[in-house]
Amino acid sequence: MNVVDDKIFHIGETGVAHSKIAPLGTARFGDWMGEVRSFGEYVDAGEPIEIVKIEDAKIFIKSKT
């Protein structure tokens, strides 16, 4: 179980980039929106994303495109 801002997240959960992620930005997963980071990958706003790692209340994502 991975908890960030009192919400439970799972590896593989999908969402949408709310802003450009370069490599920090904001994303939406259901009704939660907050800061996420990539591993250096640039992701444009509106692109589908997937959670690949959660560490120290930080969410790491990759593009689904």
CHARMM internal coordinates of N, CA and C (Angstrom, degrees):
IC EDIT
DIST 1 N 1 CA 1.4558
DIST 1 CA 1 C 1.5239
ANGL 1 N 1 CA 1 C 108.25
DIST 1 C 2 N 1.3261
ANGL 1 CA 1 C 2 N 117.29
DIHE 1 N 1 CA 1 C 2 N 131.88
DIST 2 N 2 CA 1.4460
ANGL 1 C 2 N 2 CA 123.70
DIHE 1 CA 1 C 2 N 2 CA 178.58
DIST 2 CA 2 C 1.5195
ANGL 2 N 2 CA 2 C 108.82
DIHE 1 C 2 N 2 CA 2 C -121.84
DIST 2 C 3 N 1.3253
ANGL 2 CA 2 C 3 N 116.85
DIHE 2 N 2 CA 2 C 3 N 118.80
DIST 3 N 3 CA 1.4589
ANGL 2 C 3 N 3 CA 121.61
DIHE 2 CA 2 C 3 N 3 CA -176.13
DIST 3 CA 3 C 1.5229
ANGL 3 N 3 CA 3 C 109.27
DIHE 2 C 3 N 3 CA 3 C -111.95
DIST 3 C 4 N 1.3163
ANGL 3 CA 3 C 4 N 116.25
DIHE 3 N 3 CA 3 C 4 N 128.05
DIST 4 N 4 CA 1.4574
ANGL 3 C 4 N 4 CA 123.77
DIHE 3 CA 3 C 4 N 4 CA 175.22
DIST 4 CA 4 C 1.5190
ANGL 4 N 4 CA 4 C 106.53
DIHE 3 C 4 N 4 CA 4 C -133.35
DIST 4 C 5 N 1.3253
ANGL 4 CA 4 C 5 N 117.25
DIHE 4 N 4 CA 4 C 5 N 126.05
DIST 5 N 5 CA 1.4676
ANGL 4 C 5 N 5 CA 121.35
DIHE 4 CA 4 C 5 N 5 CA -179.75
DIST 5 CA 5 C 1.5264
ANGL 5 N 5 CA 5 C 111.86
DIHE 4 C 5 N 5 CA 5 C 52.28
DIST 5 C 6 N 1.3261
ANGL 5 CA 5 C 6 N 118.14
DIHE 5 N 5 CA 5 C 6 N 41.77
DIST 6 N 6 CA 1.4617
ANGL 5 C 6 N 6 CA 124.30
DIHE 5 CA 5 C 6 N 6 CA 178.72
DIST 6 CA 6 C 1.5265
ANGL 6 N 6 CA 6 C 114.18
DIHE 5 C 6 N 6 CA 6 C 65.76
DIST 6 C 7 N 1.3243
ANGL 6 CA 6 C 7 N 119.33
DIHE 6 N 6 CA 6 C 7 N 13.96
DIST 7 N 7 CA 1.4674
ANGL 6 C 7 N 7 CA 122.27
DIHE 6 CA 6 C 7 N 7 CA 175.62
DIST 7 CA 7 C 1.5254
ANGL 7 N 7 CA 7 C 107.75
DIHE 6 C 7 N 7 CA 7 C -114.22
DIST 7 C 8 N 1.3106
ANGL 7 CA 7 C 8 N 116.85
DIHE 7 N 7 CA 7 C 8 N 142.93
DIST 8 N 8 CA 1.4615
ANGL 7 C 8 N 8 CA 122.02
DIHE 7 CA 7 C 8 N 8 CA 178.69
DIST 8 CA 8 C 1.5327
ANGL 8 N 8 CA 8 C 108.88
DIHE 7 C 8 N 8 CA 8 C -90.73
DIST 8 C 9 N 1.3314
ANGL 8 CA 8 C 9 N 115.73
DIHE 8 N 8 CA 8 C 9 N 127.48
DIST 9 N 9 CA 1.4627
ANGL 8 C 9 N 9 CA 122.36
DIHE 8 CA 8 C 9 N 9 CA 178.29
DIST 9 CA 9 C 1.5200
ANGL 9 N 9 CA 9 C 109.22
DIHE 8 C 9 N 9 CA 9 C -117.77
DIST 9 C 10 N 1.3289
ANGL 9 CA 9 C 10 N 115.23
DIHE 9 N 9 CA 9 C 10 N 156.30
DIST 10 N 10 CA 1.4637
ANGL 9 C 10 N 10 CA 121.98
DIHE 9 CA 9 C 10 N 10 CA 179.80
DIST 10 CA 10 C 1.5190
ANGL 10 N 10 CA 10 C 109.92
DIHE 9 C 10 N 10 CA 10 C -131.18
DIST 10 C 11 N 1.3146
ANGL 10 CA 10 C 11 N 116.04
DIHE 10 N 10 CA 10 C 11 N 143.82
DIST 11 N 11 CA 1.4594
ANGL 10 C 11 N 11 CA 120.88
DIHE 10 CA 10 C 11 N 11 CA 172.74
DIST 11 CA 11 C 1.5305
ANGL 11 N 11 CA 11 C 107.35
DIHE 10 C 11 N 11 CA 11 C -58.51
DIST 11 C 12 N 1.3272
ANGL 11 CA 11 C 12 N 116.93
DIHE 11 N 11 CA 11 C 12 N 135.80
DIST 12 N 12 CA 1.4558
ANGL 11 C 12 N 12 CA 121.72
DIHE 11 CA 11 C 12 N 12 CA -179.10
DIST 12 CA 12 C 1.5180
ANGL 12 N 12 CA 12 C 113.36
DIHE 11 C 12 N 12 CA 12 C 93.99
DIST 12 C 13 N 1.3300
ANGL 12 CA 12 C 13 N 117.69
DIHE 12 N 12 CA 12 C 13 N -10.79
DIST 13 N 13 CA 1.4683
ANGL 12 C 13 N 13 CA 121.03
DIHE 12 CA 12 C 13 N 13 CA 178.26
DIST 13 CA 13 C 1.5252
ANGL 13 N 13 CA 13 C 108.86
DIHE 12 C 13 N 13 CA 13 C -64.94
DIST 13 C 14 N 1.3252
ANGL 13 CA 13 C 14 N 116.56
DIHE 13 N 13 CA 13 C 14 N 139.77
DIST 14 N 14 CA 1.4624
ANGL 13 C 14 N 14 CA 120.61
DIHE 13 CA 13 C 14 N 14 CA -177.18
DIST 14 CA 14 C 1.5220
ANGL 14 N 14 CA 14 C 111.05
DIHE 13 C 14 N 14 CA 14 C -107.98
DIST 14 C 15 N 1.3229
ANGL 14 CA 14 C 15 N 114.02
DIHE 14 N 14 CA 14 C 15 N 152.90
DIST 15 N 15 CA 1.4550
ANGL 14 C 15 N 15 CA 121.64
DIHE 14 CA 14 C 15 N 15 CA 179.00
DIST 15 CA 15 C 1.5162
ANGL 15 N 15 CA 15 C 109.50
DIHE 14 C 15 N 15 CA 15 C -155.62
DIST 15 C 16 N 1.3392
ANGL 15 CA 15 C 16 N 115.62
DIHE 15 N 15 CA 15 C 16 N -159.31
DIST 16 N 16 CA 1.4690
ANGL 15 C 16 N 16 CA 121.50
DIHE 15 CA 15 C 16 N 16 CA -177.37
DIST 16 CA 16 C 1.5224
ANGL 16 N 16 CA 16 C 108.64
DIHE 15 C 16 N 16 CA 16 C -135.22
DIST 16 C 17 N 1.3268
ANGL 16 CA 16 C 17 N 116.28
DIHE 16 N 16 CA 16 C 17 N 137.58
DIST 17 N 17 CA 1.4608
ANGL 16 C 17 N 17 CA 120.53
DIHE 16 CA 16 C 17 N 17 CA 174.33
DIST 17 CA 17 C 1.5214
ANGL 17 N 17 CA 17 C 108.32
DIHE 16 C 17 N 17 CA 17 C -67.81
DIST 17 C 18 N 1.3123
ANGL 17 CA 17 C 18 N 117.24
DIHE 17 N 17 CA 17 C 18 N 124.08
DIST 18 N 18 CA 1.4668
ANGL 17 C 18 N 18 CA 121.39
DIHE 17 CA 17 C 18 N 18 CA 179.71
DIST 18 CA 18 C 1.5248
ANGL 18 N 18 CA 18 C 110.05
DIHE 17 C 18 N 18 CA 18 C -86.70
DIST 18 C 19 N 1.3252
ANGL 18 CA 18 C 19 N 116.45
DIHE 18 N 18 CA 18 C 19 N -33.78
DIST 19 N 19 CA 1.4649
ANGL 18 C 19 N 19 CA 122.31
DIHE 18 CA 18 C 19 N 19 CA 175.35
DIST 19 CA 19 C 1.5241
ANGL 19 N 19 CA 19 C 107.27
DIHE 18 C 19 N 19 CA 19 C -128.29
DIST 19 C 20 N 1.3190
ANGL 19 CA 19 C 20 N 115.79
DIHE 19 N 19 CA 19 C 20 N 174.57
DIST 20 N 20 CA 1.4609
ANGL 19 C 20 N 20 CA 119.23
DIHE 19 CA 19 C 20 N 20 CA 173.61
DIST 20 CA 20 C 1.5268
ANGL 20 N 20 CA 20 C 107.97
DIHE 19 C 20 N 20 CA 20 C -64.38
DIST 20 C 21 N 1.3175
ANGL 20 CA 20 C 21 N 116.78
DIHE 20 N 20 CA 20 C 21 N 134.92
DIST 21 N 21 CA 1.4616
ANGL 20 C 21 N 21 CA 122.25
DIHE 20 CA 20 C 21 N 21 CA 178.41
DIST 21 CA 21 C 1.5242
ANGL 21 N 21 CA 21 C 106.08
DIHE 20 C 21 N 21 CA 21 C -107.36
DIST 21 C 22 N 1.3463
ANGL 21 CA 21 C 22 N 115.78
DIHE 21 N 21 CA 21 C 22 N 111.44
DIST 22 N 22 CA 1.4573
ANGL 21 C 22 N 22 CA 119.64
DIHE 21 CA 21 C 22 N 22 CA -170.03
DIST 22 CA 22 C 1.5193
ANGL 22 N 22 CA 22 C 113.84
DIHE 21 C 22 N 22 CA 22 C -146.08
DIST 22 C 23 N 1.2577
ANGL 22 CA 22 C 23 N 125.52
DIHE 22 N 22 CA 22 C 23 N 66.93
DIST 23 N 23 CA 1.4526
ANGL 22 C 23 N 23 CA 128.17
DIHE 22 CA 22 C 23 N 23 CA -15.34
DIST 23 CA 23 C 1.5258
ANGL 23 N 23 CA 23 C 113.53
DIHE 22 C 23 N 23 CA 23 C -85.44
DIST 23 C 24 N 1.3581
ANGL 23 CA 23 C 24 N 119.47
DIHE 23 N 23 CA 23 C 24 N 0.91
DIST 24 N 24 CA 1.4692
ANGL 23 C 24 N 24 CA 121.39
DIHE 23 CA 23 C 24 N 24 CA 173.32
DIST 24 CA 24 C 1.5184
ANGL 24 N 24 CA 24 C 109.66
DIHE 23 C 24 N 24 CA 24 C -101.71
DIST 24 C 25 N 1.3166
ANGL 24 CA 24 C 25 N 116.16
DIHE 24 N 24 CA 24 C 25 N 148.80
DIST 25 N 25 CA 1.4526
ANGL 24 C 25 N 25 CA 121.30
DIHE 24 CA 24 C 25 N 25 CA 176.79
DIST 25 CA 25 C 1.5127
ANGL 25 N 25 CA 25 C 109.59
DIHE 24 C 25 N 25 CA 25 C -176.54
DIST 25 C 26 N 1.3221
ANGL 25 CA 25 C 26 N 115.83
DIHE 25 N 25 CA 25 C 26 N -169.62
DIST 26 N 26 CA 1.4615
ANGL 25 C 26 N 26 CA 119.88
DIHE 25 CA 25 C 26 N 26 CA 179.01
DIST 26 CA 26 C 1.5218
ANGL 26 N 26 CA 26 C 109.98
DIHE 25 C 26 N 26 CA 26 C -115.07
DIST 26 C 27 N 1.3298
ANGL 26 CA 26 C 27 N 113.90
DIHE 26 N 26 CA 26 C 27 N 150.61
DIST 27 N 27 CA 1.4658
ANGL 26 C 27 N 27 CA 120.40
DIHE 26 CA 26 C 27 N 27 CA -179.09
DIST 27 CA 27 C 1.5112
ANGL 27 N 27 CA 27 C 109.16
DIHE 26 C 27 N 27 CA 27 C -142.30
DIST 27 C 28 N 1.3286
ANGL 27 CA 27 C 28 N 114.64
DIHE 27 N 27 CA 27 C 28 N 161.70
DIST 28 N 28 CA 1.4652
ANGL 27 C 28 N 28 CA 121.22
DIHE 27 CA 27 C 28 N 28 CA 177.85
DIST 28 CA 28 C 1.5211
ANGL 28 N 28 CA 28 C 108.75
DIHE 27 C 28 N 28 CA 28 C -119.53
DIST 28 C 29 N 1.3322
ANGL 28 CA 28 C 29 N 114.65
DIHE 28 N 28 CA 28 C 29 N 129.09
DIST 29 N 29 CA 1.4625
ANGL 28 C 29 N 29 CA 123.07
DIHE 28 CA 28 C 29 N 29 CA 172.86
DIST 29 CA 29 C 1.5153
ANGL 29 N 29 CA 29 C 105.75
DIHE 28 C 29 N 29 CA 29 C -124.38
DIST 29 C 30 N 1.3173
ANGL 29 CA 29 C 30 N 117.86
DIHE 29 N 29 CA 29 C 30 N 102.06
DIST 30 N 30 CA 1.4642
ANGL 29 C 30 N 30 CA 121.38
DIHE 29 CA 29 C 30 N 30 CA -175.55
DIST 30 CA 30 C 1.5131
ANGL 30 N 30 CA 30 C 109.97
DIHE 29 C 30 N 30 CA 30 C 64.42
DIST 30 C 31 N 1.3324
ANGL 30 CA 30 C 31 N 116.88
DIHE 30 N 30 CA 30 C 31 N -124.22
DIST 31 N 31 CA 1.4604
ANGL 30 C 31 N 31 CA 119.97
DIHE 30 CA 30 C 31 N 31 CA -179.53
DIST 31 CA 31 C 1.5302
ANGL 31 N 31 CA 31 C 112.42
DIHE 30 C 31 N 31 CA 31 C -94.30
DIST 31 C 32 N 1.3348
ANGL 31 CA 31 C 32 N 118.15
DIHE 31 N 31 CA 31 C 32 N 2.01
DIST 32 N 32 CA 1.4640
ANGL 31 C 32 N 32 CA 122.12
DIHE 31 CA 31 C 32 N 32 CA 178.91
DIST 32 CA 32 C 1.5156
ANGL 32 N 32 CA 32 C 110.11
DIHE 31 C 32 N 32 CA 32 C -95.95
DIST 32 C 33 N 1.3279
ANGL 32 CA 32 C 33 N 117.34
DIHE 32 N 32 CA 32 C 33 N 137.55
DIST 33 N 33 CA 1.4531
ANGL 32 C 33 N 33 CA 121.90
DIHE 32 CA 32 C 33 N 33 CA 173.45
DIST 33 CA 33 C 1.5250
ANGL 33 N 33 CA 33 C 107.60
DIHE 32 C 33 N 33 CA 33 C -133.73
DIST 33 C 34 N 1.3260
ANGL 33 CA 33 C 34 N 116.83
DIHE 33 N 33 CA 33 C 34 N 133.95
DIST 34 N 34 CA 1.4498
ANGL 33 C 34 N 34 CA 120.15
DIHE 33 CA 33 C 34 N 34 CA -179.53
DIST 34 CA 34 C 1.5135
ANGL 34 N 34 CA 34 C 111.86
DIHE 33 C 34 N 34 CA 34 C -170.45
DIST 34 C 35 N 1.3293
ANGL 34 CA 34 C 35 N 114.35
DIHE 34 N 34 CA 34 C 35 N -174.57
DIST 35 N 35 CA 1.4575
ANGL 34 C 35 N 35 CA 121.17
DIHE 34 CA 34 C 35 N 35 CA -176.30
DIST 35 CA 35 C 1.5179
ANGL 35 N 35 CA 35 C 111.49
DIHE 34 C 35 N 35 CA 35 C -75.73
DIST 35 C 36 N 1.3268
ANGL 35 CA 35 C 36 N 114.33
DIHE 35 N 35 CA 35 C 36 N 136.55
DIST 36 N 36 CA 1.4655
ANGL 35 C 36 N 36 CA 122.12
DIHE 35 CA 35 C 36 N 36 CA 174.96
DIST 36 CA 36 C 1.5208
ANGL 36 N 36 CA 36 C 107.66
DIHE 35 C 36 N 36 CA 36 C -134.30
DIST 36 C 37 N 1.3145
ANGL 36 CA 36 C 37 N 115.27
DIHE 36 N 36 CA 36 C 37 N 168.40
DIST 37 N 37 CA 1.4529
ANGL 36 C 37 N 37 CA 119.60
DIHE 36 CA 36 C 37 N 37 CA 177.55
DIST 37 CA 37 C 1.5161
ANGL 37 N 37 CA 37 C 109.98
DIHE 36 C 37 N 37 CA 37 C -142.01
DIST 37 C 38 N 1.3336
ANGL 37 CA 37 C 38 N 114.61
DIHE 37 N 37 CA 37 C 38 N 152.04
DIST 38 N 38 CA 1.4614
ANGL 37 C 38 N 38 CA 120.18
DIHE 37 CA 37 C 38 N 38 CA 175.60
DIST 38 CA 38 C 1.5233
ANGL 38 N 38 CA 38 C 107.54
DIHE 37 C 38 N 38 CA 38 C -106.12
DIST 38 C 39 N 1.3094
ANGL 38 CA 38 C 39 N 116.45
DIHE 38 N 38 CA 38 C 39 N 178.56
DIST 39 N 39 CA 1.4672
ANGL 38 C 39 N 39 CA 122.18
DIHE 38 CA 38 C 39 N 39 CA 176.84
DIST 39 CA 39 C 1.5258
ANGL 39 N 39 CA 39 C 109.34
DIHE 38 C 39 N 39 CA 39 C -94.68
DIST 39 C 40 N 1.3423
ANGL 39 CA 39 C 40 N 117.03
DIHE 39 N 39 CA 39 C 40 N 44.63
DIST 40 N 40 CA 1.4620
ANGL 39 C 40 N 40 CA 122.10
DIHE 39 CA 39 C 40 N 40 CA -179.94
DIST 40 CA 40 C 1.5143
ANGL 40 N 40 CA 40 C 113.49
DIHE 39 C 40 N 40 CA 40 C 98.99
DIST 40 C 41 N 1.2947
ANGL 40 CA 40 C 41 N 117.08
DIHE 40 N 40 CA 40 C 41 N -11.71
DIST 41 N 41 CA 1.4660
ANGL 40 C 41 N 41 CA 122.61
DIHE 40 CA 40 C 41 N 41 CA 179.98
DIST 41 CA 41 C 1.5293
ANGL 41 N 41 CA 41 C 109.62
DIHE 40 C 41 N 41 CA 41 C -74.67
DIST 41 C 42 N 1.3297
ANGL 41 CA 41 C 42 N 116.81
DIHE 41 N 41 CA 41 C 42 N 140.55
DIST 42 N 42 CA 1.4595
ANGL 41 C 42 N 42 CA 122.18
DIHE 41 CA 41 C 42 N 42 CA 174.38
DIST 42 CA 42 C 1.5234
ANGL 42 N 42 CA 42 C 108.67
DIHE 41 C 42 N 42 CA 42 C -94.56
DIST 42 C 43 N 1.3321
ANGL 42 CA 42 C 43 N 115.98
DIHE 42 N 42 CA 42 C 43 N 131.04
DIST 43 N 43 CA 1.4655
ANGL 42 C 43 N 43 CA 121.73
DIHE 42 CA 42 C 43 N 43 CA -178.96
DIST 43 CA 43 C 1.5203
ANGL 43 N 43 CA 43 C 107.35
DIHE 42 C 43 N 43 CA 43 C -127.36
DIST 43 C 44 N 1.3182
ANGL 43 CA 43 C 44 N 117.15
DIHE 43 N 43 CA 43 C 44 N 127.29
DIST 44 N 44 CA 1.4631
ANGL 43 C 44 N 44 CA 121.59
DIHE 43 CA 43 C 44 N 44 CA 179.79
DIST 44 CA 44 C 1.5209
ANGL 44 N 44 CA 44 C 111.71
DIHE 43 C 44 N 44 CA 44 C -78.07
DIST 44 C 45 N 1.3187
ANGL 44 CA 44 C 45 N 115.64
DIHE 44 N 44 CA 44 C 45 N 151.66
DIST 45 N 45 CA 1.4648
ANGL 44 C 45 N 45 CA 121.69
DIHE 44 CA 44 C 45 N 45 CA 176.05
DIST 45 CA 45 C 1.5246
ANGL 45 N 45 CA 45 C 109.19
DIHE 44 C 45 N 45 CA 45 C -55.88
DIST 45 C 46 N 1.3126
ANGL 45 CA 45 C 46 N 116.43
DIHE 45 N 45 CA 45 C 46 N 138.53
DIST 46 N 46 CA 1.4636
ANGL 45 C 46 N 46 CA 121.99
DIHE 45 CA 45 C 46 N 46 CA 178.72
DIST 46 CA 46 C 1.5133
ANGL 46 N 46 CA 46 C 114.14
DIHE 45 C 46 N 46 CA 46 C 92.99
DIST 46 C 47 N 1.3257
ANGL 46 CA 46 C 47 N 118.24
DIHE 46 N 46 CA 46 C 47 N -12.23
DIST 47 N 47 CA 1.4639
ANGL 46 C 47 N 47 CA 120.45
DIHE 46 CA 46 C 47 N 47 CA -179.66
DIST 47 CA 47 C 1.5225
ANGL 47 N 47 CA 47 C 111.31
DIHE 46 C 47 N 47 CA 47 C -77.62
DIST 47 C 48 N 1.3324
ANGL 47 CA 47 C 48 N 117.04
DIHE 47 N 47 CA 47 C 48 N 144.57
DIST 48 N 48 CA 1.4635
ANGL 47 C 48 N 48 CA 119.85
DIHE 47 CA 47 C 48 N 48 CA 174.79
DIST 48 CA 48 C 1.5278
ANGL 48 N 48 CA 48 C 110.07
DIHE 47 C 48 N 48 CA 48 C -70.80
DIST 48 C 49 N 1.3276
ANGL 48 CA 48 C 49 N 115.80
DIHE 48 N 48 CA 48 C 49 N 142.81
DIST 49 N 49 CA 1.4581
ANGL 48 C 49 N 49 CA 121.92
DIHE 48 CA 48 C 49 N 49 CA -178.72
DIST 49 CA 49 C 1.5182
ANGL 49 N 49 CA 49 C 109.76
DIHE 48 C 49 N 49 CA 49 C -134.23
DIST 49 C 50 N 1.3339
ANGL 49 CA 49 C 50 N 115.15
DIHE 49 N 49 CA 49 C 50 N 166.11
DIST 50 N 50 CA 1.4599
ANGL 49 C 50 N 50 CA 121.67
DIHE 49 CA 49 C 50 N 50 CA -179.59
DIST 50 CA 50 C 1.5293
ANGL 50 N 50 CA 50 C 109.17
DIHE 49 C 50 N 50 CA 50 C -137.34
DIST 50 C 51 N 1.3167
ANGL 50 CA 50 C 51 N 117.28
DIHE 50 N 50 CA 50 C 51 N 139.54
DIST 51 N 51 CA 1.4596
ANGL 50 C 51 N 51 CA 121.81
DIHE 50 CA 50 C 51 N 51 CA 176.41
DIST 51 CA 51 C 1.5234
ANGL 51 N 51 CA 51 C 108.44
DIHE 50 C 51 N 51 CA 51 C -75.71
DIST 51 C 52 N 1.3422
ANGL 51 CA 51 C 52 N 116.09
DIHE 51 N 51 CA 51 C 52 N 126.96
DIST 52 N 52 CA 1.4636
ANGL 51 C 52 N 52 CA 120.29
DIHE 51 CA 51 C 52 N 52 CA 179.48
DIST 52 CA 52 C 1.5277
ANGL 52 N 52 CA 52 C 112.34
DIHE 51 C 52 N 52 CA 52 C -114.64
DIST 52 C 53 N 1.3358
ANGL 52 CA 52 C 53 N 117.64
DIHE 52 N 52 CA 52 C 53 N -18.21
DIST 53 N 53 CA 1.4589
ANGL 52 C 53 N 53 CA 120.47
DIHE 52 CA 52 C 53 N 53 CA -179.26
DIST 53 CA 53 C 1.5269
ANGL 53 N 53 CA 53 C 108.88
DIHE 52 C 53 N 53 CA 53 C -159.93
DIST 53 C 54 N 1.3185
ANGL 53 CA 53 C 54 N 116.01
DIHE 53 N 53 CA 53 C 54 N 144.30
DIST 54 N 54 CA 1.4611
ANGL 53 C 54 N 54 CA 121.96
DIHE 53 CA 53 C 54 N 54 CA 173.26
DIST 54 CA 54 C 1.5173
ANGL 54 N 54 CA 54 C 106.63
DIHE 53 C 54 N 54 CA 54 C -132.48
DIST 54 C 55 N 1.3195
ANGL 54 CA 54 C 55 N 115.83
DIHE 54 N 54 CA 54 C 55 N 121.63
DIST 55 N 55 CA 1.4598
ANGL 54 C 55 N 55 CA 120.41
DIHE 54 CA 54 C 55 N 55 CA -176.94
DIST 55 CA 55 C 1.5223
ANGL 55 N 55 CA 55 C 109.53
DIHE 54 C 55 N 55 CA 55 C -145.25
DIST 55 C 56 N 1.3333
ANGL 55 CA 55 C 56 N 117.29
DIHE 55 N 55 CA 55 C 56 N 128.21
DIST 56 N 56 CA 1.4655
ANGL 55 C 56 N 56 CA 122.41
DIHE 55 CA 55 C 56 N 56 CA 179.08
DIST 56 CA 56 C 1.5276
ANGL 56 N 56 CA 56 C 111.64
DIHE 55 C 56 N 56 CA 56 C 52.88
DIST 56 C 57 N 1.3289
ANGL 56 CA 56 C 57 N 117.07
DIHE 56 N 56 CA 56 C 57 N 45.14
DIST 57 N 57 CA 1.4671
ANGL 56 C 57 N 57 CA 124.38
DIHE 56 CA 56 C 57 N 57 CA 179.71
DIST 57 CA 57 C 1.5297
ANGL 57 N 57 CA 57 C 112.74
DIHE 56 C 57 N 57 CA 57 C 61.70
DIST 57 C 58 N 1.3350
ANGL 57 CA 57 C 58 N 117.11
DIHE 57 N 57 CA 57 C 58 N 23.00
DIST 58 N 58 CA 1.4679
ANGL 57 C 58 N 58 CA 122.16
DIHE 57 CA 57 C 58 N 58 CA 174.92
DIST 58 CA 58 C 1.5204
ANGL 58 N 58 CA 58 C 108.04
DIHE 57 C 58 N 58 CA 58 C -111.31
DIST 58 C 59 N 1.3303
ANGL 58 CA 58 C 59 N 115.79
DIHE 58 N 58 CA 58 C 59 N 134.74
DIST 59 N 59 CA 1.4555
ANGL 58 C 59 N 59 CA 121.92
DIHE 58 CA 58 C 59 N 59 CA -179.40
DIST 59 CA 59 C 1.5193
ANGL 59 N 59 CA 59 C 109.14
DIHE 58 C 59 N 59 CA 59 C -102.12
DIST 59 C 60 N 1.3203
ANGL 59 CA 59 C 60 N 116.94
DIHE 59 N 59 CA 59 C 60 N 123.67
DIST 60 N 60 CA 1.4628
ANGL 59 C 60 N 60 CA 123.47
DIHE 59 CA 59 C 60 N 60 CA 177.23
DIST 60 CA 60 C 1.5332
ANGL 60 N 60 CA 60 C 107.95
DIHE 59 C 60 N 60 CA 60 C -105.82
DIST 60 C 61 N 1.3272
ANGL 60 CA 60 C 61 N 115.06
DIHE 60 N 60 CA 60 C 61 N 135.18
DIST 61 N 61 CA 1.4710
ANGL 60 C 61 N 61 CA 119.96
DIHE 60 CA 60 C 61 N 61 CA -174.32
DIST 61 CA 61 C 1.5316
ANGL 61 N 61 CA 61 C 110.61
DIHE 60 C 61 N 61 CA 61 C -126.93
DIST 61 C 62 N 1.3356
ANGL 61 CA 61 C 62 N 114.33
DIHE 61 N 61 CA 61 C 62 N 167.88
DIST 62 N 62 CA 1.4716
ANGL 61 C 62 N 62 CA 121.33
DIHE 61 CA 61 C 62 N 62 CA 167.48
DIST 62 CA 62 C 1.5201
ANGL 62 N 62 CA 62 C 106.53
DIHE 61 C 62 N 62 CA 62 C -137.55
DIST 62 C 63 N 1.3222
ANGL 62 CA 62 C 63 N 115.39
DIHE 62 N 62 CA 62 C 63 N 157.47
DIST 63 N 63 CA 1.4570
ANGL 62 C 63 N 63 CA 121.28
DIHE 62 CA 62 C 63 N 63 CA 177.42
DIST 63 CA 63 C 1.5129
ANGL 63 N 63 CA 63 C 109.87
DIHE 62 C 63 N 63 CA 63 C -70.98
DIST 63 C 64 N 1.3199
ANGL 63 CA 63 C 64 N 116.24
DIHE 63 N 63 CA 63 C 64 N 145.86
DIST 64 N 64 CA 1.4754
ANGL 63 C 64 N 64 CA 121.17
DIHE 63 CA 63 C 64 N 64 CA 176.15
DIST 64 CA 64 C 1.5230
ANGL 64 N 64 CA 64 C 111.14
DIHE 63 C 64 N 64 CA 64 C -95.35
DIST 64 C 65 N 1.3530
ANGL 64 CA 64 C 65 N 118.22
DIHE 64 N 64 CA 64 C 65 N 2.62
DIST 65 N 65 CA 1.4632
ANGL 64 C 65 N 65 CA 120.08
DIHE 64 CA 64 C 65 N 65 CA -178.98
DIST 65 CA 65 C 1.5000
ANGL 65 N 65 CA 65 C 111.37
DIHE 64 C 65 N 65 CA 65 C -99.67
END
COOR INIT
IC SEED 1 N 1 CA 1 C
IC BUILD
